[in-house]
Amino acid sequence: MIGRKSLFALAKALEGLPVLGTLEGTPAARAGVRYGDILISVNGRRTRTMEDYVEAKSLREDGMEIVVFRAGAERVAELVYDETARSAHDTAAILAELVTLRIAGAGLEEDEEDDPSPAS
């Protein structure tokens, strides 16, 4: 499993967002998103920053088409929202979703120790 420092370095090189994990049962987990993926695009838009992610996410209400980089290849996945996720369109709800998706960048430091273990 890739360590956190290496994950951040790879994400920077690919101009994407590192994924630190997902919570069981969420749309991201159901789509197979996991620790170590690099989020490259959402709904056809490049996701270099959290702002890019939020803007691209707002393009659809029913879910997201995402492209992640994993193990040397890009993979396309469809995230289908449940009713809770579907109603999440205000800023606070989007921030809560980002925490749920555990996409790195929201207050996480890239120079944290190189610990590959996902949070519980």
Secondary structure, DSSP 8 states (H G I E B T S, - for coil): ---HHHHHHHHHHHTSEEB----TTSHHHHTT--TT-EEEEETTEE-SSHHHHHHHHTT-SSEEEEEEEETTEEEEEEEE--HHHHT--SHHHHHHHHHHHTBTTSS--TTS--------
